[in-house]
Amino acid sequence: MLAAPQPEGALVSVKSPVNILAAALGLVLSPAAALAQDALSEEEAAIVARVDANFEESISFLEEVVNINSGTMNHEGVREAGHAFTGPFEALGFKVKWIEQDSVNRAGHFQAVKKGDTGAKLLLIGHLDTVFEKDGDFLEWSRDGDVAKGPGVVDMKGGDVVLLYALKALDDLDLIDDADVTVLMTGDEEMSGKPIDISRKDLIKAAKRADAALNFEGGSEGEVVASRRGSSGWTLTTTGVRAHSSQVFSDTVGAGAVFEMARILDEVYEALAEEEFLTFNPGVIVGGTDVKYDKDATRGSAFGKTNVVAQKAVVDGGLRFISEEQKAAARETMREIAANHRPQTGAEFEFEDSYPAMTPTEGNMKLLALVSEVSEDLGQGPLKANDPAQRGAADISFAAPHVPASMDGLGPLGGAGHTPDEWLDIPSVKAATARAALIIYRLTREDAPSFE
């Protein structure tokens, strides 16, 4: 990347247009960066220079939005965070609106749209909410050298700022006047409103008219997210004949609900545990004579006696999968196993959809090649696709089934997300912003690649 101004007398290579432009801007390329950035055009070098020039402003803005508490259920705070982005996007020529989500008990979503007819139609995704509610003890930005801490600093207000300042660098140079870009920052990514078909309606609608979707969740060194597993819930209820335990296993009493539950869980484990990218997790279980279970609170109680055969058992769990086909096949296997009852018992699975899978596709691999090329041209090194087993679900998953190409993990580097130790590598904001700006630039040219 472009380095800071050097002392008088520092050597400047003038053999390439990139270095000529850097010198004209009063900047000097390090030898390694100079070699890498010879791959950039003059316009691209100018974009990187604008990112550099705007960097301190972007960090100040990030501090501002991190200090706005926007825990998912702090609706006022989420709206305030969205309002903070309104002016900056309007200054870039975007038409901004707030999408209310009162019907699902959420604050809403921020949307900014610029219509154009050059290059690929892009959907850029972020989220405004965090897991930290306003009555917690992790509420403010702090900085120690190149490390910042604060609620949502990397998950994902850092990514939101990368997205904004990548577009700003392009707008400063009048390079997105004819681009078609939709930005959607959800207000409930950390705890999506239900039903999903309402809370993610506008995201899916935007994805259906896009050629590529880019999400700016925190990045990882040397890789980006080309696939994510989907997630769904399941509940299994088993029943048995309530009777004195001395009659258990008899023809009239049978095995009881707890034995039936144990059988099904064990057989599903044996059938599915070795399938790649698929996980089946029973998270909470209650069983006995009198059973109460609150699914919304994932909390229950049970009464029983050791000398009474269990009448009911309930287990609540989750399923993660790499494709809709894998999800459907796993559910069918689970149903078949449940149907093979022990004597005098019953069993039934209920399934609930949540996040779809971001399945690895040919379009995603084409987009990965472009993203990796940009990274190499910037001297940041090649990028590989992630292991989907190491990533949870995210909003990109709702867009991915409806768009030819999608990518995630394009935000800055950091760690300890969802904890009071959440941190951000500040220099990585500049690196991620330069990369994002060039990705958007190359995708919005007349010769942009097709992902169909």
N, C-alpha and C positions, 0 to 999 in steps of 0.2 A: 504494500500500500504506500501511498505518498507519505513521506516522513516529514517531521517538523522542520521549520527553517533552520539551516545550518550556519555556523559561524562564518564570518567573512573569510574567503579564501578556500572554502570547501569546493571540491571538484564536482563539476556537473557535466555529465555526458550530454553532448548535443547531436548525437548521431541519429536519433530517432525523433519523429514528430511528438511522441509522448514526452520526451525529456525537454524538448524545446518549449512545449506548453507548460510543463512543470516549472521551468526556469522563469517563464514569463509571469507565472503566478507567485513567484517568490518562494517556491518550494523545491526541495532537492530529493531525488530518489536515492535510497540506499542501493548499493550494487546489486543485491539479490532482487530487490523490488524492481529495479530498472530492467533487469533481464526478463523478469516475469511479465512486466507490463508493456514490453515491446509488442506483445500480442494484442494490445488494446488499440482501437482507433483513436483519433484525436478527440472525437465526441465522447468516447468512453472514458478517456483520461480526464476530460473536463468534468464528467459526472463524478468520478472518484474524488477529484479536487473539491467539488462542491460538498460532497459528503464530509470531507475533512474540514472544510470551512464552517459547516453547520454543526460539527460534533459537539462542541461545548454547549451550544443552545439545546441540542437534543437531550443531553444529560440533565440540564436544568429543567427541561419540560418533564423528563422522566421522574425527577424528584418531586415535582409538583403533583403528578398524577398518582404516584405511590403514596403520597401523604393524604390522598382522598380515600378514606375507608370505603371499600366497595365489596364487602362481604356479600355473597349472593342474596341473602335475605335482608340486607340493608338497602332497600329499594331506592331511598333518597340518595344514598351514596353512589349507587350504580349509575343513577341518572346524572349525578354531578360529574362523575368520571366521564360519561359520554359527552356531557356538555363541554368539558375541557377540550375535546377533540373537534368540536363544531367549528369554531373560528379558524383553526389551522387548515381544516379541509376545505372550508369555503374559500379561503385565500388561495387555494390551489385550483379553484374553479369547479369543485365538486358540488353537486346538489345534495344537501344533507337532510335527513329526517330521522325522527325517533319512532321506532315501532313499538307501540305499547303491548304489554303482555299481562295485563291485569287478569285476564280470564284464566291464566294458569298460575296466578299468584307470584309473578316475577316482575322485575322492573321494566324490562324491554330490551331492545337491541338498537345499536347505532348503525345507520346505513349512510354511505356516501357514494354517489354515482357520477361518473363522467362518461358520457356517450361519445362514441367515435366509430370510425370504420377502417382503421388501419391495424393490421396485425391480428393477433389472437385476442379474443375477448377474455379478460381476466377477472377472476374472483379472488380477492385477498381477504383472509379470515384472521380475526383476532377475538379476544374476549376481555371484557371489562371487569368481571367479577373475580373475587378471590375466595379462598376458604376461611379468611380471617374476618370474623364479625366485629362490630364496633365496640363490643364490651370486652374484647380480649386485651392481652398485654403486649401484642406485637403490632404496633400501629404506625410507626414512623420510619422514614428513610434515615439511614446512617451510612457514613462512608469512611473507610480507612484505606487511603492510598487508591489502589486500583480495584478495590472490592467494595461493593455497596450491598447493604442489607435493607430489607423492608418487605412489607406484605405485598406479594405479587410482583416483586422486582424482576423476577425472571419468568414467573408463571402468572399472567403473561404480559404485564405492562411493558416490560422490556421489548418484547416482540411487537407490541402495538406501536411503540415509538420507532422501532426499526422500519416498520411498514410505512408510517407517516413520513419519516425523514428520507426514505428511499424515494418516495414520490416527490417530496419537496426538492431534492437534488435535481430530478428530471424536470420539474416545473421551472426551477430557477433558470434552466437552459432552454426553456420552451420545447421540450422534447416529448411531452405527452399531450400536446394540444389535440391530436387526432386519435388518441388511444381510447379504447373502450374498457373501463375499469370500474368494477363494483367492489366496495369495501364493506364488509359486514362484521361488526364486533358484537358478539352476543353478550347478554347480561346475566346469563345463567349457565355457563359452561360447566362450572364446578358442581352444580346441582340442578339439572335440567328440569324445567317445568313439565308437568304431565297434563294432558297427553302430549306425546312427542310430535304427533302430526300437527299440533297447533304451535308448540314452542319452536319447532324447526321448519315450519312451513316456508318462511321467507328465505332461509338459508338454502333450502332445497330448490325453491323457485329460482334463486339467483344462480345456483349451480347448473340448472337445466339450460340456461342461455349462455353459459361460459364454455370456452375451449380448454381452459386450464384453471385449476384452483390451487392457491398457495396459502399455507397456514404457517404462522410465525410463532408457534410454540418454541420453547427453548431448544437450542441446538446441542449437538454432541460433537466432540472432536472427531473429524474425519468421516462423518456420516450424516445423512439426512434420512427422513422417514418416507419411504416409498410404499409402506404398507403398515396397517395396524389391525389388530384383531378386533372383531366386534364383541359385544357382550349382551347377554340376555339373562333374565331371571327364570327360575323354575321353583315350584313348590310341589312336594310329594306328600300326599296324605294316605296313610294306610289305616285299615280298620280290622278289628278282630272281634271275637265273641267274649264278652265279659263273663267270667266264671271263676270258680275256685281253682286255684293253681294246681290242685291235685288232679284236675281233669285236663290239664294242658296236654296237647298232642293227641287227645282222643278224637274219635270220628266226629263227635258233636261239637267239640270246643276248638280243636285245631291248634295252630301255632301262636295266635295272638298278633297284635299290630306291631309290636316292637321287633319280634323275629322277622316278620314280613318286611319291615323297613330295613333291617340289617341285611337281609338277603338281597334286596334290590340294590342298595348302595354298593354292596360287595360285587355283585355281578356287573353293574355299570362300570365300576372301577376296572374290573378285569377286561371289559369290552373296549373301553375308551382310553385308558391311561397311556397307552403307547402311541396314540395317534398324534402325528406332528401338528403342532400349533393349537391343539384342542385341549382345553382344561375344563374339568367338571368338579365344582367345589361345593360340598354341603357345609354351609356356614353356621347354621343354628338348628337344633333339634329339640323337640319336646315330645314326651310320650308317657302314657299311663292310662288310668281309669277316666279321669276328668282332665281334658286338655284345653287350654286357651292360648291362642297365638294371634298377635297383632302384627300383620305383615308390614304395615307402614312404619311401625316403630321397630321392627325386627326384634320383638321381645315377646316372651311367652311364659306360661306357668303350667305345671302339671301336678296332679295328685294321683297317687297310686299306692298299692301295697304289694309287698313281696309275695303275698299269698293270693293275689288276684291277677288273672290274665289281663294283659293290657288291651284296652278297647280301642285306643286311637294313638297315632303318632303323626307328627308333622315335622318335615325338614324343609328348610328354605335354603336355596343355593344359587349359584351363578354358573353360566356356561360361556366360555370364550372360544372364538372360532375365527378362521381366516377367510371364510367365504360363506355366502348364504347356502350353498350346496352342502358344505360341511356341517353347518348348523342344522339343516333339515335332516340330514342323515343321522346325526347324533340324537336328535329328538326322536326319530323313528326307532332307533335302537333302544332308547330309554323306555319308550312306550311298550315295545315288545317284551322287554324284561319285566316291566311292571305287571303285564297281563298274565304272566306265568305264575299265578298265585300259589302260595302255600295253602294247605287245607284251612277252610273256614275264614279266609282273610280276603280283603279287597285292597286295591291300590289305584291311585290316579295321579298322574302328573298334570300340572297346569303350567303353561309357559307364558312369559311376558317379554316382549321385545323391548330393547333399550337402544344400544348403539349398533348400527350395521357395521360390517367389516369394510375396511379400506383394503381391498384385495389387490395384490400386486398384478399389474396389467402391462401390456406392451406400451401403452401410452405413458404410464408412469416411468417405465424404463427409458423411453425417449426423452422425457422431461429430465430425468436424472442425468442423462448424458449432457444435456445443455447446462444444467446447474453445476455439474462437476467441471465442465469446460470453463465456465465463468470463474469458478473457484481457482482453477489452475492458472488462468490468465491473470488473476489478481495476485498470484504468488501464495495463495492460501493452501495449495495442495489439492489432490483429487479427493472426491467424495464417493463413498460407497453407500449402498442401501443398508438400512438397519435390519436387525433381527426383530421381526414383529412380535416375537414372544417376550421381548423386553420393553414393550411400550403398551400403555393402557389405551383406552378409548379417548377420542377427542372430537371436536366439532367437524374436523375434516372428514370424519367417517360418514357424516350425513351428506356431504357434498360428493364424495368420491364415486358412489354408484351412478351419478347423473352427469358426470363430466368426463371427457376423453382422457384427461391426464390430471394427476393431483400429486402434491408434495407437501411435506410437513417438516418440522424441525428446522425451520429457516431463521429462527430467532437467535439471540445472543447466548453465550455460555454461562452456566451457573449451576446451582445445585441446591439440595435440601429443600425442594419444593414441598409445600403443605406443612412446613414446620417453622418454628420461630427462628431457625437458623438459615432460612432461605437467603441465598446470596447470588450476586451477579458479578461477572468479570467485566468491568467497565470498558476496557479496550475492545472487547469482543463486540460491543455495540457498534463501533465504527466498522469493524470488519464485516459484520452481518449486514449493516446498512449498505455498504458498498456492493456487497454480493447481491443483495436484493435489488438494488437500483439497476445493476447491469442485467440481471435476469429479466426484470420488467422491461427494460429498454430493448433487449434482444427479442422478447416475445411480442412487442408492440411495433416492430418494424414491418414494412411491406413484405419482406422475405422471411417472416417468422415461420418456423416449422409447423407442420400439421401433425396432430396427435391422433387423428382418426385411424 
